[in-house]
Amino acid sequence: MVRLTGRYFAMFISGFVGLFALATYPVMIQPMLNPEPYKKNRERAYGKAGPPLG
């Protein structure tokens, strides 16, 4: 078993952080930066009243 130390450990952790960022960008970050397409989809689906509550 290889022991990760120093810069190799940093690269390993950075890889996990980078993969997490790539996976969450289209789901979490992009809608917060550009909400217009999501607002249009929600309006088309539910109308002006918004989603039903309860």
Biopython code that builds the backbone (N, CA, C, O; Angstrom):
import numpy as np
from Bio.PDB.StructureBuilder import StructureBuilder

atoms = [
    (1, "MET", "N", (0.841, -1.179, 0.000)),
    (1, "MET", "CA", (0.000, 0.000, 0.000)),
    (1, "MET", "C", (0.888, 1.245, 0.000)),
    (1, "MET", "O", (1.864, 1.332, 0.746)),
    (2, "VAL", "N", (0.535, 2.183, -0.834)),
    (2, "VAL", "CA", (1.309, 3.414, -0.961)),
    (2, "VAL", "C", (0.834, 4.415, 0.088)),
    (2, "VAL", "O", (-0.367, 4.578, 0.304)),
    (3, "ARG", "N", (1.764, 5.070, 0.725)),
    (3, "ARG", "CA", (1.427, 6.081, 1.724)),
    (3, "ARG", "C", (1.553, 7.455, 1.086)),
    (3, "ARG", "O", (2.616, 7.829, 0.592)),
    (4, "LEU", "N", (0.458, 8.199, 1.103)),
    (4, "LEU", "CA", (0.443, 9.527, 0.501)),
    (4, "LEU", "C", (0.900, 10.558, 1.522)),
    (4, "LEU", "O", (0.315, 10.694, 2.596)),
    (5, "THR", "N", (1.948, 11.275, 1.170)),
    (5, "THR", "CA", (2.453, 12.313, 2.053)),
    (5, "THR", "C", (2.771, 13.556, 1.232)),
    (5, "THR", "O", (3.029, 13.478, 0.031)),
    (6, "GLY", "N", (2.748, 14.676, 1.889)),
    (6, "GLY", "CA", (3.152, 15.934, 1.261)),
    (6, "GLY", "C", (2.292, 16.322, 0.088)),
    (6, "GLY", "O", (1.065, 16.347, 0.186)),
    (7, "ARG", "N", (2.928, 16.623, -1.016)),
    (7, "ARG", "CA", (2.206, 17.124, -2.183)),
    (7, "ARG", "C", (1.321, 16.059, -2.808)),
    (7, "ARG", "O", (0.315, 16.398, -3.432)),
    (8, "TYR", "N", (1.657, 14.781, -2.662)),
    (8, "TYR", "CA", (0.821, 13.726, -3.219)),
    (8, "TYR", "C", (-0.508, 13.631, -2.465)),
    (8, "TYR", "O", (-1.558, 13.400, -3.064)),
    (9, "PHE", "N", (-0.444, 13.812, -1.159)),
    (9, "PHE", "CA", (-1.663, 13.844, -0.362)),
    (9, "PHE", "C", (-2.509, 15.057, -0.765)),
    (9, "PHE", "O", (-3.728, 14.945, -0.893)),
    (10, "ALA", "N", (-1.879, 16.194, -0.961)),
    (10, "ALA", "CA", (-2.588, 17.404, -1.372)),
    (10, "ALA", "C", (-3.241, 17.216, -2.735)),
    (10, "ALA", "O", (-4.373, 17.655, -2.939)),
    (11, "MET", "N", (-2.554, 16.576, -3.665)),
    (11, "MET", "CA", (-3.136, 16.319, -4.980)),
    (11, "MET", "C", (-4.315, 15.360, -4.880)),
    (11, "MET", "O", (-5.309, 15.533, -5.584)),
    (12, "PHE", "N", (-4.222, 14.366, -4.027)),
    (12, "PHE", "CA", (-5.293, 13.404, -3.834)),
    (12, "PHE", "C", (-6.548, 14.091, -3.294)),
    (12, "PHE", "O", (-7.646, 13.884, -3.812)),
    (13, "ILE", "N", (-6.384, 14.903, -2.260)),
    (13, "ILE", "CA", (-7.521, 15.629, -1.679)),
    (13, "ILE", "C", (-8.073, 16.649, -2.676)),
    (13, "ILE", "O", (-9.288, 16.815, -2.785)),
    (14, "SER", "N", (-7.198, 17.322, -3.392)),
    (14, "SER", "CA", (-7.640, 18.292, -4.395)),
    (14, "SER", "C", (-8.451, 17.619, -5.484)),
    (14, "SER", "O", (-9.407, 18.201, -5.996)),
    (15, "GLY", "N", (-8.085, 16.416, -5.839)),
    (15, "GLY", "CA", (-8.854, 15.661, -6.832)),
    (15, "GLY", "C", (-10.268, 15.395, -6.356)),
    (15, "GLY", "O", (-11.218, 15.536, -7.126)),
    (16, "PHE", "N", (-10.419, 15.009, -5.092)),
    (16, "PHE", "CA", (-11.759, 14.783, -4.559)),
    (16, "PHE", "C", (-12.570, 16.075, -4.514)),
    (16, "PHE", "O", (-13.752, 16.079, -4.855)),
    (17, "VAL", "N", (-11.948, 17.154, -4.101)),
    (17, "VAL", "CA", (-12.643, 18.439, -4.041)),
    (17, "VAL", "C", (-13.044, 18.876, -5.454)),
    (17, "VAL", "O", (-14.148, 19.382, -5.656)),
    (18, "GLY", "N", (-12.164, 18.684, -6.415)),
    (18, "GLY", "CA", (-12.465, 19.040, -7.796)),
    (18, "GLY", "C", (-13.602, 18.211, -8.368)),
    (18, "GLY", "O", (-14.467, 18.750, -9.058)),
    (19, "LEU", "N", (-13.619, 16.924, -8.098)),
    (19, "LEU", "CA", (-14.714, 16.076, -8.571)),
    (19, "LEU", "C", (-16.039, 16.488, -7.935)),
    (19, "LEU", "O", (-17.072, 16.506, -8.604)),
    (20, "PHE", "N", (-16.011, 16.815, -6.654)),
    (20, "PHE", "CA", (-17.223, 17.274, -5.985)),
    (20, "PHE", "C", (-17.723, 18.576, -6.618)),
    (20, "PHE", "O", (-18.921, 18.737, -6.847)),
    (21, "ALA", "N", (-16.812, 19.492, -6.895)),
    (21, "ALA", "CA", (-17.191, 20.767, -7.512)),
    (21, "ALA", "C", (-17.776, 20.543, -8.905)),
    (21, "ALA", "O", (-18.772, 21.170, -9.266)),
    (22, "LEU", "N", (-17.167, 19.657, -9.687)),
    (22, "LEU", "CA", (-17.697, 19.366, -11.019)),
    (22, "LEU", "C", (-19.079, 18.733, -10.949)),
    (22, "LEU", "O", (-19.934, 19.019, -11.788)),
    (23, "ALA", "N", (-19.302, 17.888, -9.971)),
    (23, "ALA", "CA", (-20.588, 17.210, -9.850)),
    (23, "ALA", "C", (-21.686, 18.152, -9.359)),
    (23, "ALA", "O", (-22.835, 18.021, -9.779)),
    (24, "THR", "N", (-21.361, 19.083, -8.495)),
    (24, "THR", "CA", (-22.395, 19.948, -7.923)),
    (24, "THR", "C", (-22.625, 21.233, -8.710)),
    (24, "THR", "O", (-23.637, 21.897, -8.489)),
    (25, "TYR", "N", (-21.744, 21.603, -9.601)),
    (25, "TYR", "CA", (-21.912, 22.874, -10.315)),
    (25, "TYR", "C", (-23.239, 22.953, -11.066)),
    (25, "TYR", "O", (-23.979, 23.917, -10.869)),
    (26, "PRO", "N", (-23.576, 21.973, -11.927)),
    (26, "PRO", "CA", (-24.828, 22.126, -12.684)),
    (26, "PRO", "C", (-26.076, 22.020, -11.819)),
    (26, "PRO", "O", (-27.139, 22.492, -12.223)),
    (27, "VAL", "N", (-25.977, 21.423, -10.658)),
    (27, "VAL", "CA", (-27.152, 21.200, -9.815)),
    (27, "VAL", "C", (-27.342, 22.320, -8.803)),
    (27, "VAL", "O", (-28.475, 22.735, -8.559)),
    (28, "MET", "N", (-26.265, 22.819, -8.210)),
    (28, "MET", "CA", (-26.385, 23.772, -7.106)),
    (28, "MET", "C", (-25.908, 25.179, -7.445)),
    (28, "MET", "O", (-26.576, 26.154, -7.102)),
    (29, "ILE", "N", (-24.792, 25.296, -8.097)),
    (29, "ILE", "CA", (-24.158, 26.607, -8.254)),
    (29, "ILE", "C", (-24.707, 27.365, -9.459)),
    (29, "ILE", "O", (-25.010, 28.553, -9.344)),
    (30, "GLN", "N", (-24.841, 26.719, -10.591)),
    (30, "GLN", "CA", (-25.295, 27.386, -11.802)),
    (30, "GLN", "C", (-26.704, 27.962, -11.656)),
    (30, "GLN", "O", (-26.931, 29.079, -12.122)),
    (31, "PRO", "N", (-27.670, 27.264, -11.034)),
    (31, "PRO", "CA", (-28.989, 27.880, -10.847)),
    (31, "PRO", "C", (-28.959, 29.133, -9.964)),
    (31, "PRO", "O", (-29.786, 30.028, -10.141)),
    (32, "MET", "N", (-28.025, 29.208, -9.026)),
    (32, "MET", "CA", (-27.936, 30.413, -8.194)),
    (32, "MET", "C", (-27.339, 31.577, -8.979)),
    (32, "MET", "O", (-27.700, 32.731, -8.744)),
    (33, "LEU", "N", (-26.431, 31.287, -9.906)),
    (33, "LEU", "CA", (-25.797, 32.352, -10.676)),
    (33, "LEU", "C", (-26.683, 32.847, -11.815)),
    (33, "LEU", "O", (-26.626, 34.023, -12.174)),
    (34, "ASN", "N", (-27.514, 31.950, -12.393)),
    (34, "ASN", "CA", (-28.358, 32.300, -13.528)),
    (34, "ASN", "C", (-29.734, 31.659, -13.337)),
    (34, "ASN", "O", (-29.997, 30.602, -13.911)),
    (35, "PRO", "N", (-30.620, 32.275, -12.539)),
    (35, "PRO", "CA", (-31.897, 31.640, -12.216)),
    (35, "PRO", "C", (-32.991, 31.805, -13.274)),
    (35, "PRO", "O", (-34.048, 31.186, -13.150)),
    (36, "GLU", "N", (-32.776, 32.607, -14.292)),
    (36, "GLU", "CA", (-33.841, 32.900, -15.255)),
    (36, "GLU", "C", (-34.424, 31.656, -15.938)),
    (36, "GLU", "O", (-35.649, 31.530, -15.970)),
    (37, "PRO", "N", (-33.630, 30.732, -16.482)),
    (37, "PRO", "CA", (-34.245, 29.557, -17.129)),
    (37, "PRO", "C", (-35.086, 28.733, -16.163)),
    (37, "PRO", "O", (-36.094, 28.152, -16.565)),
    (38, "TYR", "N", (-34.688, 28.675, -14.899)),
    (38, "TYR", "CA", (-35.418, 27.895, -13.910)),
    (38, "TYR", "C", (-36.720, 28.590, -13.529)),
    (38, "TYR", "O", (-37.731, 27.933, -13.282)),
    (39, "LYS", "N", (-36.694, 29.910, -13.481)),
    (39, "LYS", "CA", (-37.918, 30.658, -13.218)),
    (39, "LYS", "C", (-38.926, 30.445, -14.343)),
    (39, "LYS", "O", (-40.118, 30.270, -14.088)),
    (40, "LYS", "N", (-38.445, 30.460, -15.593)),
    (40, "LYS", "CA", (-39.337, 30.247, -16.737)),
    (40, "LYS", "C", (-39.928, 28.841, -16.709)),
    (40, "LYS", "O", (-41.116, 28.666, -16.981)),
    (41, "ASN", "N", (-39.117, 27.843, -16.387)),
    (41, "ASN", "CA", (-39.625, 26.473, -16.317)),
    (41, "ASN", "C", (-40.661, 26.337, -15.207)),
    (41, "ASN", "O", (-41.687, 25.685, -15.401)),
    (42, "ARG", "N", (-40.411, 26.939, -14.051)),
    (42, "ARG", "CA", (-41.342, 26.862, -12.938)),
    (42, "ARG", "C", (-42.652, 27.566, -13.286)),
    (42, "ARG", "O", (-43.732, 27.080, -12.950)),
    (43, "GLU", "N", (-42.551, 28.710, -13.961)),
    (43, "GLU", "CA", (-43.752, 29.433, -14.354)),
    (43, "GLU", "C", (-44.547, 28.643, -15.386)),
    (43, "GLU", "O", (-45.777, 28.625, -15.343)),
    (44, "ARG", "N", (-43.855, 27.996, -16.305)),
    (44, "ARG", "CA", (-44.537, 27.200, -17.323)),
    (44, "ARG", "C", (-45.225, 25.995, -16.680)),
    (44, "ARG", "O", (-46.313, 25.608, -17.106)),
    (45, "ALA", "N", (-44.612, 25.405, -15.671)),
    (45, "ALA", "CA", (-45.157, 24.205, -15.050)),
    (45, "ALA", "C", (-46.315, 24.526, -14.107)),
    (45, "ALA", "O", (-47.314, 23.807, -14.096)),
    (46, "TYR", "N", (-46.197, 25.594, -13.316)),
    (46, "TYR", "CA", (-47.177, 25.878, -12.284)),
    (46, "TYR", "C", (-48.004, 27.119, -12.542)),
    (46, "TYR", "O", (-48.995, 27.347, -11.849)),
    (47, "GLY", "N", (-47.636, 27.913, -13.498)),
    (47, "GLY", "CA", (-48.347, 29.170, -13.726)),
    (47, "GLY", "C", (-47.844, 30.230, -12.753)),
    (47, "GLY", "O", (-46.818, 30.047, -12.097)),
    (48, "LYS", "N", (-48.559, 31.311, -12.667)),
    (48, "LYS", "CA", (-48.139, 32.422, -11.803)),
    (48, "LYS", "C", (-48.307, 32.107, -10.320)),
    (48, "LYS", "O", (-47.684, 32.754, -9.479)),
    (49, "ALA", "N", (-49.145, 31.117, -9.988)),
    (49, "ALA", "CA", (-49.434, 30.830, -8.582)),
    (49, "ALA", "C", (-48.269, 30.176, -7.869)),
    (49, "ALA", "O", (-48.171, 30.287, -6.647)),
    (50, "GLY", "N", (-47.395, 29.507, -8.570)),
    (50, "GLY", "CA", (-46.283, 28.830, -7.946)),
    (50, "GLY", "C", (-46.640, 27.382, -7.608)),
    (50, "GLY", "O", (-47.771, 26.949, -7.830)),
    (51, "PRO", "N", (-45.688, 26.649, -7.081)),
    (51, "PRO", "CA", (-45.946, 25.237, -6.784)),
    (51, "PRO", "C", (-46.945, 25.080, -5.633)),
    (51, "PRO", "O", (-47.007, 25.923, -4.737)),
    (52, "PRO", "N", (-47.726, 23.993, -5.666)),
    (52, "PRO", "CA", (-48.678, 23.784, -4.561)),
    (52, "PRO", "C", (-47.950, 23.449, -3.259)),
    (52, "PRO", "O", (-46.964, 22.712, -3.259)),
    (53, "LEU", "N", (-48.436, 23.987, -2.182)),
    (53, "LEU", "CA", (-47.835, 23.732, -0.868)),
    (53, "LEU", "C", (-48.724, 22.765, -0.103)),
    (53, "LEU", "O", (-49.933, 22.967, 0.012)),
    (54, "GLY", "N", (-48.101, 21.706, 0.423)),
    (54, "GLY", "CA", (-48.836, 20.756, 1.246)),
    (54, "GLY", "C", (-49.405, 19.673, 0.516)),
    (54, "GLY", "O", (-50.050, 18.805, 1.104)),
]
sb = StructureBuilder()
sb.init_structure("model")
sb.init_model(0)
sb.init_chain("A")
sb.init_seg("    ")
for serial, (resi, resn, name, xyz) in enumerate(atoms, 1):
    if name == "N":
        sb.init_residue(resn, " ", resi, " ")
    sb.init_atom(name, np.array(xyz, "f"), 0.0, 1.0, " ", f" {name:<3s}", serial, name[0])
structure = sb.get_structure()
